[in-house]
Amino acid sequence: MLNWSSKDITLFNAEREYIDTAVIPLMHVALDDGIKRAAEQGEFIQLLSVHLERQFKGRILVLPPFTYFKEPDYKRDELIDWSKRAKEAGFSYVFYLTSDPKWKALNKDLLGSLIYIPSIPLENMDEHYKHSVIDNQLKSLIEDIIKAWQIEND
């Protein structure tokens, strides 16, 4: 699995010519009344990212989460900069994963493909069921990514 660790980045560097897709998880951080919801969304997106990376081992690199406190529009330019840097580094595709519906309004401004997936509270699920739920969500996510790859290649 390629992730943000020195061991996995060594593997990424060795196989860089095949890894053309960067995935940026978008994670809202809240310290007010929305803290629990933000944590649920973050947990969901992190688990989804790990499972996605396993499915496309050798094709994608999941970057560290892009975290933000304020509304997404305050961070739009910074996220666009991340995308530009990913493109400059040779990634042909950039996907953003989020459970925050506020990003959908900014989709047209971004330099990658926004994939919005409503989070499912995982707090009270046992580990086996939690991973089963994530795997079910992963199916539609995989379809979205494959469609985007195909559109670019047509």
Backbone hydrogen bonds, N-H to C=O, Kabsch-Sander energy under -0.5 kcal/mol:
donor,donor_aa,acceptor,acceptor_aa,energy
3,N,1,M,-0.6
5,S,3,N,-1.7
9,I,5,S,-2.5
10,T,6,S,-1.7
11,L,7,K,-1.5
12,F,8,D,-2.5
13,N,9,I,-2.8
14,A,10,T,-1.7
15,E,11,L,-1.7
16,R,13,N,-0.6
18,Y,15,E,-2.1
19,I,15,E,-0.9
19,I,16,R,-0.6
20,D,18,Y,-1.0
20,D,59,R,-0.9
21,T,59,R,-1.3
22,A,93,Y,-2.7
23,V,61,L,-2.4
24,I,95,F,-3.3
26,L,97,L,-3.4
27,M,25,P,-0.6
27,M,66,F,-2.6
28,H,26,L,-0.5
29,V,68,Y,-2.9
35,I,32,D,-1.7
38,A,34,G,-2.5
39,A,35,I,-2.2
40,E,36,K,-2.5
41,Q,37,R,-2.6
42,G,38,A,-2.4
43,E,39,A,-2.7
44,F,40,E,-2.3
45,I,41,Q,-2.6
46,Q,42,G,-2.5
47,L,43,E,-2.4
48,L,44,F,-2.4
49,S,45,I,-2.4
50,V,46,Q,-2.1
51,H,47,L,-2.3
52,L,48,L,-2.5
53,E,49,S,-2.4
54,R,50,V,-1.8
55,Q,51,H,-1.8
56,F,52,L,-1.9
57,K,54,R,-1.0
59,R,56,F,-2.5
60,I,56,F,-1.5
61,L,21,T,-2.3
62,V,2,L,-0.7
63,L,23,V,-2.8
63,L,61,L,-0.7
66,F,25,P,-3.3
67,T,65,P,-0.9
68,Y,27,M,-1.7
74,Y,71,E,-1.8
75,K,72,P,-1.7
76,R,72,P,-0.7
79,L,75,K,-2.4
80,I,76,R,-2.4
81,D,77,D,-2.0
82,W,78,E,-1.9
83,S,79,L,-2.2
84,K,80,I,-2.5
85,R,81,D,-2.4
86,A,82,W,-2.2
87,K,83,S,-2.6
88,E,84,K,-2.7
89,A,85,R,-1.7
90,G,87,K,-1.6
91,F,86,A,-2.3
92,S,20,D,-1.2
92,S,90,G,-0.5
93,Y,20,D,-2.3
95,F,22,A,-2.7
96,Y,113,S,-2.6
97,L,24,I,-1.8
98,T,96,Y,-0.5
98,T,115,I,-2.1
103,W,100,D,-1.7
104,K,101,P,-1.2
105,A,102,K,-0.7
106,L,103,W,-1.6
107,N,103,W,-0.5
107,N,104,K,-1.0
109,D,106,L,-1.6
110,L,106,L,-0.8
110,L,107,N,-1.0
113,S,94,V,-2.9
114,L,112,G,-0.6
115,I,96,Y,-3.1
116,Y,114,L,-0.6
117,I,98,T,-2.8
117,I,115,I,-0.5
125,M,122,L,-1.7
130,K,126,D,-2.6
131,H,127,E,-2.3
132,S,128,H,-1.6
133,V,129,Y,-2.5
134,I,130,K,-2.1
135,D,131,H,-2.3
136,N,132,S,-1.8
137,Q,133,V,-2.0
138,L,134,I,-2.3
139,K,135,D,-1.1
140,S,136,N,-0.7
141,L,137,Q,-1.5
142,I,138,L,-2.9
143,E,139,K,-1.8
144,D,140,S,-2.1
145,I,141,L,-2.2
146,I,142,I,-2.7
147,K,143,E,-2.4
148,A,144,D,-2.0
149,W,145,I,-2.3
150,Q,146,I,-2.5
151,I,147,K,-2.6
152,E,148,A,-1.9
153,N,149,W,-1.5
154,D,150,Q,-1.1
154,D,151,I,-0.6
